[in-house]
Amino acid sequence: MDVCKEGETQKSTKKQSDVRRLFDTMEYGTAPESANVAKAWLKQHDNDFGHFINGEWVKKAGRKTYASVNPSTGELLAQTTQGDPGDINHAVCCAQEAQKKWAQTDPHVRARHLYAIARSVQKHHRLIAVMESLDNGKPIRESRDCDIALVARHFYHHAGWAQLADTEMKDWKPVGVVGAIVPWNFPLMLLTWKICPALAMGNTVVLKPASVTRLTALLLAQICHDAGLPPGVFNVVTGNGAFGSLLASHPAVDKVAFTGSTPVGQTLRKLTAGTGKKLSLELGGKSPVIVMDTADLDSAVEGIVDAIYFNQGQVCSAGSRLLVQETVYEKFIEKIKERLTHFRIGPSMDKTIDMGAVVSEAQLNTISEYVESARKEGAIVFQASYEMPKKGFYYPPTLITNVQTSSRVVQEEVFGPVLVAMSFRTAKEAISMGNNTNYGLAGSVWSENLPTALEIANSLKAGAIWINCHNMFDAAAGFGGYRESGFGRDGGKEGLYEYVRPAWEARPNPNPEKIDFTKYASAYGSQILPGPGQGVPNKKLNEDSGCINVDHTYKVYYGGAQKRPDGCYCRPIMAASDGSGDNKQQVVAYVGECNRKDVRNAVEAAHKAAPGWGKRAAHNRAQILYYMAENLELRKNEIATRIHTITGQTMEASLLEVDLSVRRLFYWSAYADKYGGTVQETNLYGCTVCIREPVGVIGIACPDESPLLSFVSLFAPAIVRANCVVIIPSEKYPLPALDLYQVFDTSDLPAGVVNILSGERDHLAKYLAEHQNVDAMWYFGTAEGSKFVEHASACNLKRTWVNYGISRDWTNSVQSEGEEFLYHVTQCKNIWMPMGTTFAN
């Protein structure tokens, strides 16, 4: 008995010791999520999947397959098909046929379908979350609580937009077949961001998921089919990376929606150039996290954990650049290091882990290479000591200090759990450092001083800014970037415009000639010789003096002044033919023949003017446009006569063109203070404010049709919404636009807001499209010119608006005013501001 009692005592003592140890260490035990249901679904399909096309599984014999593995363990999950061009053609043709009926489906019926899918996602929430974590390696806690909840939210939200399509989007129509290409970091959530607005607006979708994460896309396709979505409306095809380019280049795909890396986005921009396809790109980022000395530092530490280590740092909006005010820098860095010592790293199915595995061995190697590169540059790398799983692709959470703003690890997107930290002295320096990047996707500001936080948030050039939080998302707020983070938005009403075109507009199907992009439009003065002998000289005598008229040679206009063109060449502008059959027309005037140096000077003038123009009150901008209208009307007869002389249109039509130009200035003046933004109704307890910011410096190449009216119709909406422009007037009829120099000078327009360069349209458009400091390029000319502009814009992923050689009626307000123009002159920034907790519950 004594021996038994002694044994029981030892057991009791050990148990107490274990309890004491747990209280001392606060260690977690494992809490594994069962994967049995997900594996049973895979087994139901024999762990071997084909495509999902037209409402059925399509698996052709003899195809190559790809092994989908669990990044946390290396376990084989399933084999999936490697598609070929025939598979894409089959899927696109089915989608094209289904779209004819889907677009005509009553909006209420489309809303019911989206609602049914939302309900089905909720019914299968656990299965989808488990499958996502198995396929991607992210912690089940993140898939369960964040990703799948947002998937359902997007379907619900866009069911509402489908219901309201006939009223809220009455002037728009669906684009047709959407080719959606999504990455591996949020395989299901990001595809939902594409298909929800597409289906709501009456489009059909062919989706290509990432090569390494295909399973949840195929699962969702079956869920949609079981929920009653008509065959062909949503199709999934699987393949390698090049397979996405095949989908994007299919002639029956009307719109390409892509999320992924910036280099691939640039490739897609070139691939789709000149095809008439719409394109939206949500690309990489190097988002700043700015911590002021007025921040709650402990809260900021936890926020930064979410900002950079959420989903193993494989988030395009990850807060990977930490900028801390100098006065608290050392203290804050120590807090971050201490927090990193308490991380748990393990398999994705463990509900207690902080970080799982990165998605693949290739990504693991990429992250490792970046960190080793930083070490070689002299950076200090901190990684706490962790017990890493022996199987799987794991990388520890990393903090890098002692770096410069030019360091590779500071400038380039690592896409892993790597945080780089730097200090700053003032808020102005923080803004400068925050904007010192080619990207512009997101950022966050941490401060208990709200006025300071708001000023910084408003000054950062990015599509989403969070105050005292990070990585907050909702279906009601569009997400997307500036600059090399792409263009277009996912979510909110602003995201709907990516999947529609104006109701009056037919789908462009240009067939431009083959272009040598290295030589296109590079010749100087190739269309008209910039010299004498090109027409009959204007020797008309002055009626009062009897002398020959004083020569009037138009200069170019930039920086608020008339300048001689850099090349000192002039081109003749002819009067309209008198119908006599004489080959030589009379020279009305000479205008400057501009070159790339003039483009450089004009862009510099525009950038110099932009900050001040952007800070002008909207009312002030409106008053300047009203003043322009007033001064233009005073010169109505003079300018109408000029239009009549060079175009040959009747005097009555010329007077009407001036009248319509005055009317258009009034129209856009009215929008100066009426399109600033909205409060987004997100699930955040606080305020999410959408600010419609100016795009920046816009290059504009005007058409020959309605030379004054088209010129006014293009520059007016741009500048009234605080952009600055470098504008090329009609190549053939530039005089009415050049006559506006004096109108601008007498209308209090600040120098550099409007800069006018005359000359050969395509030659000047070439250098504007290639210019790194031009933020958007509009081109209204030929199909070949449109193709070149879209292709060249890939250099810095500037936004483009081209006409593919198709004219529009500038006298028709439906085609030359309205939301389409407002879409092109603004970009949406959402600022997220959580509130306190006084009434939160």
Protein Blocks (a to p, Z undefined) as FASTA:
>chain_A
ZZmmmmmmmmmmmmmmmmmmmmmnopacdddddfklmmmmmmmnoopacddeehiacdde
hiacdddddfknopafbdcddddfklmmmmmmmmmmmmmmmmmpcfklmmmmmmmmmmmm
mmmmmmmmmmmmmmnopafklmmmmmmmmmmmmmmmmmmmmmmmmmmmmmbccfbjaddd
ddfklmmlmmmmmmmmmmmnopacdddddfklmklmmmmmmmmmmnopaghkaccddddf
klmmmmmmpmklcbdcddddfklmmmmmmmmgonlpacdddddddddddddfkbcfklmm
mmmmmmmmgghhpafklcfbccddfklmmmmmmmmmmmmmmcccddfklmkbfbdcdfbf
klmmmmmmmmmmmmmnopacddddddddfbdjdddddddehiafklmklmpcfkpabdcd
dddfblmlmmmmmmncfbdfbccdddfblklmmmmmmmpccfbdcehiahiacfklccdd
ehjnogcdeejjklmmmmcccfklccdddddddddfklgokaghklbccbehiaccdfbd
cfklopacddddddddeehiacddfklpacddddddehlopabdcdfbdcddddfklmmm
mmmmmmmmmmmmmmpcfklmmmmmmmmmmmmmmmmmmmmmmmmmmnopafklmmmmmmmm
mmmmmmmmmmmmmmnbccdddfbecddddddddfbjadddddfehkllmmmmmmmmmmmn
opacdddddfklmmlmmmmmmmmmmnopaehkaccdedjfklmmmmmmmpmkbcbdcddd
dfklmmmmmmmmmmnopacddeehpacdfklmklmgcjklmmmmpccddddddddfklmZ
Z
